[in-house]
Amino acid sequence: MKRRTLDLLFSIGGLGLAVLLLVVGVVLTTNANFANTYVHDQLAAQHISFKPAGTLTDEEKKSDCLREYAGQPLTTGKQAECYANEFIGLHLQSIGGGKTYADLGEPQTALKEQVAQAEQTNAANLADLQKQLADVTAQRETVFKGETLRGLLLTSYGFSEFGRKAGQGALAMYLGAALLLLLSVAGLVHAFRTPANAAFAAPERTKEPVTT
């Protein structure tokens, strides 16, 4: 095979791969931009803001991100992660002794049964049981709302991470396309500098002496 033909084949193939990587990079960039814009718009529509630095409690001040984002509107995935874990998560720990919505279901059910029995017997502790039930119910409703908001914010954070990974992938595709383009151009230049009748010579294999 002629050397120029081989150079042309490799160069054209490299250009094709460069175009393919470029197309993939554009697709990934589009996805990254969509994820970032969507997350920003959805979070901004909620009008959530971090507490100003001067109003942070001692426990809240222990969080680096709460101090960093103090007073800022919540509009990014990283901010959503911080607000969900460091702010909402912190306050959920102080409600109901750190129990979750599911955990509080058992004591709520038990108190409902006790209240029903107390109402039938007109027990003296009926008012106290009703108050306990009202407290547990309020705690469970608050925990449910907090866990729901926390889950939504973490979902936004996860979506933004997909966008960030897509952006990184797009950068890798662009760099790969640029490298292949340079190599292909170099191959084309070499091909046209090579005499048309020059043949590609494969390296000869050195024959090892036969020993008896």
C-alpha positions in Angstrom: 0.0 0.0 0.0 1.3 3.5 -0.9 2.3 5.7 2.1 0.2 8.6 0.8 -2.9 6.4 0.6 -2.4 5.1 4.2 -1.9 8.7 5.5 -5.1 9.8 3.8 -7.1 6.9 5.2 -5.9 7.6 8.7 -6.4 11.4 8.3 -10.0 11.1 6.9 -10.9 8.6 9.6 -9.5 11.0 12.3 -11.5 13.8 10.8 -14.7 11.7 11.0 -14.0 10.8 14.6 -13.3 14.4 15.4 -16.7 15.4 13.9 -18.4 12.7 15.9 -16.8 13.8 19.1 -17.8 17.4 18.4 -21.4 16.4 17.8 -21.4 14.4 21.1 -19.9 17.4 22.9 -22.6 19.7 21.5 -25.3 17.3 22.7 -23.8 17.1 26.2 -23.4 20.9 26.4 -27.1 21.3 25.4 -28.1 18.9 28.2 -25.8 20.6 30.7 -27.3 24.0 29.9 -30.8 22.7 30.1 -30.2 21.1 33.5 -28.6 24.2 34.9 -31.3 26.5 33.6 -34.1 24.2 34.7 -32.7 23.8 38.2 -32.1 27.6 38.5 -35.6 28.5 37.3 -37.4 26.0 39.5 -35.5 26.9 42.6 -35.7 30.7 42.0 -39.5 30.3 41.7 -39.7 29.0 45.3 -38.3 32.3 46.7 -36.2 30.5 49.3 -33.3 32.4 50.9 -30.7 31.5 53.4 -30.8 33.1 56.8 -28.6 36.2 57.1 -25.3 35.6 58.9 -26.4 37.6 61.9 -29.4 35.4 62.6 -27.7 32.0 62.4 -27.9 30.0 65.6 -24.8 28.5 67.2 -25.6 25.1 65.6 -26.2 26.6 62.2 -22.9 28.5 62.4 -21.1 25.1 62.5 -22.0 24.5 58.9 -19.5 26.0 56.4 -22.0 26.2 53.6 -24.7 28.0 55.7 -22.1 30.6 56.6 -21.0 30.8 52.9 -24.5 31.2 51.5 -25.9 33.3 54.3 -28.4 35.8 53.0 -28.3 34.5 49.5 -31.3 33.3 47.4 -31.4 29.6 46.8 -30.9 29.1 43.0 -28.3 26.4 42.5 -28.0 22.7 43.0 -25.1 23.0 45.6 -27.2 25.5 47.5 -30.1 23.1 47.5 -27.9 20.4 48.9 -26.7 22.7 51.6 -30.2 23.9 52.6 -31.6 20.4 52.6 -28.9 18.7 54.6 -27.5 21.5 56.8 -30.6 23.6 57.5 -33.7 21.4 57.1 -31.9 18.3 58.2 -30.6 20.1 61.3 -34.0 21.3 62.4 -35.7 18.0 61.7 -33.3 16.4 64.2 -34.8 18.7 66.9 -38.4 17.7 66.1 -39.8 14.6 67.8 -36.3 13.6 69.1 -34.9 13.1 65.6 -37.6 10.6 64.6 -38.8 10.4 61.0 -42.4 10.7 59.7 -42.6 6.9 59.7 -41.1 6.6 63.2 -43.8 8.9 64.6 -46.6 6.9 63.1 -46.4 4.2 65.8 -46.7 6.5 68.9 -49.4 8.5 67.1 -51.4 5.3 66.5 -50.9 4.2 70.1 -52.1 7.5 71.5 -55.2 7.4 69.2 -56.1 4.0 70.8 -55.5 5.3 74.3 -57.6 8.4 73.7 -60.4 6.3 72.3 -60.3 4.1 75.4 -60.2 7.1 77.7 -63.2 8.6 76.0 -65.2 5.5 76.5 -64.4 5.3 80.2 -64.3 9.0 80.7 -60.8 8.6 82.2 -59.3 11.4 84.3 -56.2 11.6 82.0 -58.2 12.1 78.9 -57.2 15.8 78.4 -53.5 14.9 78.9 -53.7 12.1 76.3 -55.5 14.4 73.9 -52.7 16.9 74.3 -50.1 14.3 73.7 -51.8 13.1 70.6 -52.1 16.7 69.3 -48.4 17.3 69.9 -47.3 14.1 68.2 -49.7 14.8 65.3 -48.3 18.3 64.9 -44.7 16.9 65.0 -45.5 14.3 62.4 -47.0 16.8 60.1 -44.1 19.2 60.5 -41.6 16.3 59.9 -43.6 15.3 56.8 -43.4 18.7 55.3 -39.7 19.1 56.2 -38.8 15.7 54.7 -40.8 16.4 51.6 -39.1 19.7 51.0 -35.7 18.2 51.8 -36.4 15.4 49.2 -37.4 17.9 46.5 -34.3 20.0 47.1 -32.0 17.0 47.0 -33.7 15.9 43.8 -32.9 19.3 42.3 -29.3 18.9 43.5 -29.1 15.4 41.9 -30.4 16.8 38.6 -27.8 19.6 38.7 -25.1 17.0 39.2 -26.2 15.3 36.0 -25.8 18.7 34.3 -22.3 19.2 35.8 -21.2 15.7 34.7 -22.6 16.4 31.2 -20.5 19.6 31.1 -17.4 17.7 32.0 -18.1 15.1 29.4 -18.6 17.8 26.8 -15.2 19.3 27.6 -13.6 15.9 27.2 -15.3 15.5 23.8 -14.1 18.9 22.7 -10.5 18.2 23.7 -10.6 14.8 22.0 -12.0 16.4 18.8 -9.3 19.1 18.9 -6.6 16.5 19.3 -7.9 14.3 16.5 -8.3 17.4 14.3 -4.6 18.4 14.8 -3.4 14.8 14.2 -5.6 14.5 11.0 -4.3 17.9 9.7 -0.7 16.7 10.4 -1.5 13.5 8.6 -2.9 15.3 5.5 0.2 17.6 5.4 2.4 14.6 5.6 0.4 12.8 2.9 0.8 15.6 0.4 4.5 16.0 1.2 5.1 12.3 0.6 5.9 11.3 -3.0 2.9 9.7 -4.8 4.8 6.5 -5.6 6.3 6.1 -2.1 5.3 2.7 -0.6 4.7 1.9 3.0 7.4 -0.4 4.2 6.7 -2.6 7.1 9.6 -3.1 9.5 11.5 -6.3 8.8 11.5 -8.9 11.5 14.9 -10.1 12.5 15.3 -13.7 12.1 16.7 -15.4 15.1 19.5 -17.9 14.5 18.3 -21.5 14.7 20.1 -23.4 17.4 20.4 -27.1 17.4 
